[in-house]
Structures are given as structure tokens and as C-alpha cells.
Amino acid sequence: MYKDPNKSKQWGMNEMILQIIKEQVTDDEAAPPVESSDVLHLRLEYRNIRHIECLWDFTSLTRLDLNNNLIDKIQGLDHLINLKWLNLSFNRIKKIEGFQSLQKLELLNLSDNKISVIESLDAIENLTHFFLSNNCLEQLDNVLYLRRFKNIFAITLFGNPAVDDDNYHSFMAAHFPNLILLDSIVIDENTRNEASTKYQYVLDKMRNEEVEIQKAEEDQQRQEAELKLHKDAFVEFLNGPGLFGSMFEDDPEKETLHCAPGVDALQETFKCQMEALCTQLFETGLAEHKRRESEGNSFRSGQSEVVTHYQQKQSQILETFEQEHKKRITEMQKLSDPDTLLLKISHCSDEINYLYKSLLTLEFKMARQVEKSIKEFDSSISEMVANFIDTAEGIFVQCRDLEDNYYQKAREAALETVAKVANDAQDEDMPYDVLMFFTDKDAVLDALTTGHDNHIVKINDRETRLVTDINVWKLTLIKEIQDRELYLKRIHISDFIKYRDYLMEQLEEFQ
């Protein structure tokens, strides 16, 4: 709470901010309140503020001064997405945090606090000025965190234990080639050249490491983008041995069964055949996704043309009406005869109602055309989805056939091994535990049957997931489109009603 010494009463944070806005924006006590969303600059210095709060409505704010307060934690800034300047100097802050949403921030002043580590600023890609003087930074290497900000050209760190290092200025000049101001002093070319020479080996090594890190990050981003594309196409992990591998991972005695002559070769053939089918499904899925995307883009383009066409018609009607309405209002202002004025008012009222009906007529025509195009889009997408599902189900049928074929042949090979072990006629020596396993025919058959059931379940599950996901996607897509169009139609009609009521209220002033 903030205690106003002039009025000797406690103010809530929100009341205090509203009062400050009024003081800073206007001197007129009778002026209407300023909307929080319209405020661009807010100065809250020297207010004994302990917590950052009640700022969620200030979405247009570009500069915020909270210096010289009692703040110990950075929070409550999530909604200030347009903030470019933030001054939190002379507070009690110990940790840098809470900047995830401030992507447009360019100047950050955290001087005269209790911060010991520079961290958690990754989201602020546009940072150009960073002030951390008179804090508790002890490790000069920690400043290298700021190298990620390619636009930074002013850093202030004096008053920290780390700057007592004799190499401070050359260290900063070498590691920040774009830095112009260090502790408010311009870095001259001699200092920069000497620093580059002194730290050449270290810089080369660091650049190489940064290149490797950047390459790894790009590879990861590319992999994530590819995975997202594959998921959007509903064929993720089908472009390799993923499904096949998952089929065998829970098989009982899978290693022991492989000791049966011929089973390894059977499984390798099965794997190649399964991968070929999965690859076929994967490539079909990507191609179908591309077709659906193209259909969606075409639909949205057509929708935009329809909406633009009708909105232009509505704008033309409005423009014509407003020109004539302005003339009618001017004429009525000059009339003194009550009867003539009543006739004019009646005529104006009829014109307003005609305008309202005309706008509604166009709106409903547009809605019918939009609804028709949505139905056509729904039909087209449904057909694409149905065709892809048919193709996918056909491929999964082939996968099950392959599994049945593998199971029968593996069963024959295993039973042949059981017979040879029983007659002590096996072709090669087997480990004792394997030999004992193949002496139990029932155990061998149980292991094979359980494995077979596992494989079918995995194939069925993947098929069910693909079919379910793509059907849910289609239903969700069409519902979102329909809901959005309904929402827009309601908004437009509401605007027409408000405008009509506003015009009618104008007429009432003449009565």
C-alpha cells in the first residue's frame, strides 16, 4: 500500500495508478478518465511500491519507470507486450526473471539492485541498452550471456565486483565487437584492436563453439518442424522402423526365439516389407496433407473475396447514406415550422430504417454465400479425408497380412527346432538356457502367440490413432470456421443496430 503524506490515508495500488495517470496525462480535474489501454508512458518512481501489480490492462504501454521503489521480485509484466523501455533501478531485486512476454524491450535498467547473475532474458531479442551498475555480479564470464543480443551497443556494469578485474575493459571490447558504450564511455578503436589481438585465440574458440551451438539449435528446430509436419499429416514416425520396432519391444523370449535357425532371416524380411508399407503410407500422408493445405488456402482466399465484395457494397451504401443524411440534418437545423420538421424527421427515420435493412440484406446474402462455400469446403475435405483413410486402412491390412505370414513361418521354424532338440539333432550348439527353452513346446508356442497378438495390437492401435486423429481434425476445423463466421455475423449485426440507434437518438434531439 502507498501512504499519501498529503492526505494521510492508504491508497490501493490500482487507485494510486489511476490517480497518477490523471496527474501525468491531464491537469483538468473534470476530464474523463483515461483508458488504461491508451497509456503509453507510466512513471511510478518514488512510490514505495513493493509489488508490481494492477498493470495487466496497460497493453499499449511502451515505457514504464518503476525506479526508486521497494520491489524485490520482477513479476506482473506479462501483458505489457509493447514495452520498449523498463526502468527498475534502485529497488531490492535479487533475481532476473519475468521477461518471457517482453519481446519488444530495447532498454532495461536494473542498476542499484542486488543481482548476482545475468540470466532469463532470452526472449528479449531486440535489447540494445542494458544497465546493471552497482549490483552483486562477481563473475565477469557471466556477462558473456549478453553476446546473444546482436543489437546491444550500450552496457553499464560499474560498481560490480566483476569490473575490478584489470582486464575488464579489454575483455568487454573483445567479446562485444558491436558494443559502442561501456559504462557510458565510448570504446575507442585502439582499445578494440588491442583487445581483439589479446583475446584472439579465446574468441576464435568461442566463435567456433557458438557456430556449433547454433548449428545444433537449427538442426533441432528443423527436426521439430519436420515432426510437426508429420503430425499434421497424421503419419509421424512412419518414415522408418518405428512401428516395426514398437511391435517387438514387449515380446516374451524374443532373444531366445531368434536362436531358432531361420527366424532372424524371416524377421529381417518382415522388417523390410513393413518399412516399405509404412514409407508408402508416410509419403501418401504428406501428399494428402499438401492437398488439404492447398484446398484450405483456396477456401480462405475465396472467403476473403466474398467478404471484401460485400463489405465494399456496404461501405458504398454507408457513404452515400452519410452524405445525404448530413444534408438532411443540416436542413432540419434550419427549419422553424414544427409540421415541416416532423415530416423531415419521419423521412430521416425511414431512410435510417432503409439503411439498416439494406445492410442486413447484404449481410445475410454474404452469410448465405459463405455458408454455401463452407459446405462445399466441408464436402471436399471430407472426401479427401475419406480417401486417405481408405488408403491407410488398405495398407494396415497388408501389414497384418505380413504379420500373419511372419508368425506362421516363425512358428514352423521354432517347431522344427523343438523337434530337433527333442531328438538331439540340432544343427549347431545352443546355450544351455536356449536349449532348455526349446525342450518346452508349449512355452515356445505361448511366446510366439503372445508376440503375434502384441504385433497385431500395435498395428491396430496405430491405425485407430490415425483414423481418429484425422476425423477429429476435420470436425474441429469445420466447427471453428462455422463458429468464427457466426461470431462475425453477430458482431456485424450488433454494429448495425448500434449505428441505427445512434442515428435515431440524433433525430430525437429535434423533437
N, C-alpha and C positions, 0 to 999 in steps of 0.2 A: 504493500500500500504506500501511497505517496501523501505526505502531510504538507498541505499548503500553509506556509507560515503566515500568509496574509489573512487567511480565513479561519485558521485554527480548526480544521476538520479533515477527516480522512477521505481520500478520493479513491475509487476503484480504478484499476488500470485502464479499463475501457473509457470511463468518464474522463480520465485525465487526457487520454489520447484525443478524444473528441474536442475537449477544451483547447488543447494545443493546436489542433488543426485549425480551429476557428481563429486562434490568435495569429497563426502563421499565414493563413490564406486571406483573411479579411479583417478589417478594423471595424466593420459595421456590425454592431451587436444584433441588429434586427435582420441581418442577412440570413437566408435559408441555409440549413446545414449542408456541408459539402459531403458528397458521397465518398465513402472510403475508397471505392474502386477508381475514383478520378484523381486521387492524390498521387503526385509524382515524387515529392521530396518530403521526408518527415524527420524533423530534428527532435530527438528525445534526450539531449545531453543534460547532465547535472540534475537528474530527477530522482535519484536514489532508487532506481529500478533494480529489482533483484532477479526478476524472471522475464524472459521475452515471451509475451503472450498478447492475445487480442489483436493480432496483425493479419489474420487469415483473409480478411476482406480487402486488403491493400494490394490487389493483384497487379495494379499498374505501377506500383512504386519502383522507381529506378535508383533512388538514393535514400539510404537510411543511416542516420547518425545516432548511435547509442553509446557514445563515448562518455567517460566520467560518470559511471554508474556503479552498481554493486553486483553486476551479473557474474555468476560463477559457472554457468553452463550455456552452451550455444544450442538453442532449440527454438521451435516455433517459427521457423523461417520457410517452411516447406512450400507455402503458397505464394511466396514472393518471387515468382519465376522470371520477372522482368528486371530484377535488381541488378544494377551495374556497379554500385558504389556502396560499400558497407564499412562503417567505422565502429569498431568495438574496442578501441583503445581505452586504457585507464579503467579496467574492470578487474575481476578476480578469476578470470578464465584459466583453467589448468590444462584443458584438452581441446584440440581442434576436432570438431565434429559438426554434424547437422547441415552440411553443404550439398547434399545429394541433388537438390532441386534447383540450385542457383547456377545454372549452366551459363547464364549471360554475364556473370560477375566479372568485372575487369579490375576493380580496385578493392583490396582487402587490407584493412588496417587492424592489426591485433597487438600493436605496441603496448608496453606497460601493462602486461598481464603476468601470468605465472606458468607460461607454456614451456615445456622442455623438449617436445618432439614436433616436427613438421610432418603432418600426415592427413589423410582423409580429405584431400582436395581434388581428387581425380576428376570429378565432374566439371570442374571449373576450367574448361579448355581455353577460354578467352582471357585468362588472367594476364594483366600487363604490369600492375603495381602490387607489390607485396611488402608490408611493413610489419616487422616483428622485433623492433628495438626494445631494449630493457625487459627481456624475458629471461628464461632459465635454460636456454639452449646451450648445451655443453659440447655436443659432437658436431664438428664442422662438416663431417661427411654427410650428416643428415640433411644439409642444405641441398645436396645433390638431388634430393627428391623434386626440387623445383625445376630441374632440367627438362621435365616432361612438358612444361609450358613454353611452347616455342615463341610466343609473343611477349614474354616477360622482358621488360627493359629497365625496371626500377625495383631494386631490393634494398631494404634498410634493416640492418641487423645489429647496429651498435648497441652496447650495453648488455650483450650476452656474453657468458664466459667463453664461448667458442671463438669470439673475434679477438681474444687476447693472443691467439696464435700468431707468431711472427709472419707466417706465410698467408695470412688471411686474405689480403688484397690480391696477391698474385694467384692464389687458389681460386678466388671468385672470378677474376678476369680470365683465367684459363678455362674454367669449366662452364662459363656462361658467355660464349662468344657474342651473343646479341645484347648483352647487358650494357646499358649506357650509363645508368646512375647507380652507384653503390654508396649507401649511406648519404644520399643527396649530393654526391661528388661525381663529376664526370670521369669515366675511366679513359685516360689518355692512351694514345697508340703505343707509346714506348712501354708502358706498363703491360699492355695487352700482348705485345710482341715478346717481351721478356718472359711473361707468364707462359705463353704458348711453347716457347723453347724449353723452359724449365720442366713443364709437365707433359712434354710431347709423348713420351713412352706411355705414361698413365692414360693420357687422352686417347691415344690410338687403341689401347687395350679396352678402354671404356666404350669407345665408339663401336668396336667390333662386338662387344657384349650386347650393346644396345641394338645393334643390327640383328644379332641372333635372337634377342628377345622379341623384337618387332616382327621378325620372320615367323617365330613360333606363334605369336599372337595372331598374325594374319592367317597362318595355317589353321589355327583353332577356329577363327571366325569363318574361314571358308568351309571347314568341316561342319560347323554349326549351321551355316546357311544351306549346305547340301542336305544335312539331316532334316532341316525344316522343310525343304522342298520335297524330300522323300516322304515325310509325314503328311504334307499337304496332298501328296499323290496317293497316300494310304499304302505305300509299298516299302516303308522303312525296313532296313536290314534284310531285304530280299535280293540284294545285288551281290550275294556272296554265300558262304556256307552257314549263315546264321541260323536259318530254320533247321537245316540238317543237323548242325551241332547241338541245337536245343533238344532234338528228338532223342539223342543217345545219352544225354548227360545224366539221366536218372535211371538208366538201365541196370538191373542187378547182374552181377557176374559178367559185365561187359568185357573186361580184360581177359577173363578166363575163357569166354566163348570164342575170343579171337584166336585162341590156340588150336581150335579145330581147323584142320587143313582146308583151305579154300575160302574160309569165312572173310579173311582180310580182303581178298580179291573181290569177293561179292560186295563187300561194303564200299570198296573204292569205286566200283562200277555204279553202285547205287548213289553214292555221293555225286559223281559226275552227272548222272542223269537228273538228280534232284536239283543241282545247281543250274543246269541248263533250263529246267522248267521255271525255277524261281527267277532267273535272269529274264526269261521271256515275259513273265508276269511283271517284273520290275520295269522293263522297257515299255511295255504296254501301258502300265500305270502312269509313267512320266508323259507319254504321248497323249493319253486321255486327259491328264491334268492340264497340259498345254491347250488342248481343245476347249476344256471347260473355262480356262482363263480367257481365251480368245472370245468365247461366247459371252462371258461376263463383261468384258471390255466393250463389246459391241452393244450389249444391252444397256450399259451405263451411258454410252455415247448417244444411243437413241433416246434414252430417257432425258438426257440433258437437252437435246434438240427440241423435244416436245415441250419441256418446261420453259425453255427460253422463248419458244414461239408464243405460247400463251401468256407468259409474263410480259412480253413486248406488247401484245394486244391489250392487256390490262393497263400497262403504262400509257399507251396511246389514249385509251378511254379516259384514264385519270387526268392526263394532261389536258385533253380537250375540255373535260368537265371543269377542272380547276380554273381554266381561262374564262369560261362562261360564268362560272359561279362567282368569280371575283367581280365581274361586271355587274352581275345581279345584286351582289351585296352593296356595291358602290351606288347603284341606282336606288336601292331601298334606303340607304343612308340619307339620300336627298329628298325622299318622299315625306310629305306632311299630311296628305289625305289618308285617314285610317282605313277606308274601304279599299283604296288602291293598294295600300301597304299589305292588307290582308290577302288580296289577290296575288300579289308578288310573293308573299310568304308561302301561300299554298302552292304556287308554281314552283318555287325553290324546293319545297318539300317533295313534290312529285319528282323533280329532277334528281334529288338525292336518293329517293327510293328506286328510281330507274337505274341510277348508277350502281346501287347496291345489288339489284337484281342482275344487271349486266355482268358485274364482277363475279357474282355467284355462278351465273350461267357458264362463263368461261372456266371457272374453277372446276365445275362439275364435268364439263367437256374434257378438260385436261385430265381429271381424275379417272374418267371412263377410258380414255386413251392409255393412260398409264397402267390402269388395271388390266387392260387387254394385253399390253406388252409384257406385264409381269406374268400373266397366264401363259403367254407364248414362251417366255423365258423358262418358266417352270416346266412346261412340256418338253422343251428342248433339253434342258439339263437332266430331267428325269429319264429321258430316252438315252442320253449319254451314260448316265449312272447305271441304268439297267443293262445296257450293252457291256459295260465294263464288268459289272457283276457276273453276267453270263460267261464272259471270257475267263474271269478269275475262277469261278466255280468249276469251269471245264478243266482248268489247269490243276486245281486242287484234286479233282477226280483222278487225273493222271498221276498225281503224287501218291494218292492212296493205292492206286494200282501198282506203282513201283514198289511201295512198301509191302504190299501183299506178295509180290513176286520175290522180293528180297527175303521175306520171312519164310516162304516155302522153301527156297533154295538153302537158306542158312539152317533151317530145321533138318533138311536132308543131310547136309554136311555134318551137322552136330550128331545126328543119329548114327551116321556112318562111323564117326569117331567113337561113339559109345559102343558100337558093335565091335570095333577093332580093339578097344581097351578090354572089353569083356573076353575077347579071345587072345589077348596079349599079342595082337598083330599090328599095333600102331606103327606107322612108317618112320617115326622119329621119337627120340626120348622126350618125355614131358616132365616138368617139375612135379614133385610129389603131390602138391595141393591140386594142381590141374588134373593129374591122373585120377585122384580120388573124386574130384567133381564129376568126371565123365564116367565114373562107375555107377552113378546115380541117375538113371534115365529120367525119372520123374523131376528131379531138381533141374536137369538140363532143359526139359520141356517147359517147366514153370518159368524159368528165366527167359526163355525165348518168347513165350506167350505174354509175359508181363512187359517185355521190351516192345513187342508188337503193339500191344494196347497203348503203351506210352507214346509210340510214334504216331499212331492214328489220332490220339487225343491232341497232340501238338499241332498236327496238320489241321484238324477240325477247329481248334482254338484260333489259329491264325486266319483261317477262312472266315470264321464268325466275326472276328475283330475287324477284318477288312470290310465285310458287308455291313456290319453295324455302324462303323465309323462313317462310311461314305453316305449311308442313308441319313444318319443324324446330321451330317454336314449339310446335305441338300435341304432337309426340312428346316434347319436353323437358318440357312441362307435366305430361303424364300420368306420365312416368317419375319426376319429382320428387315427385309426390303418392304414387305407389306406394312409392318409396324411403323417404319420410318415415313412411308407415304401417308399413312393415316395421321400420324403426328403432324406432318407438314400441312396437310389439308385442314386440320383443326386450327392450327396456328393462323393460316391464311384467312379462314372464315372468321376467326376471332378478331383479326386485324380489320377486316371489312366492317364488322359490327361496331367496333370501337370508332372507326372513322365515320361511319354513318351517324352514330350517337353524338360524336363531336360536332358534326355539321348541323345536326338537329338542335343541339344546345346553342349554337350560334344564332339560329333562327329565333329561338325563344327570347333572345335579348331584344328583338324588335317588337315583341308583343306587349 
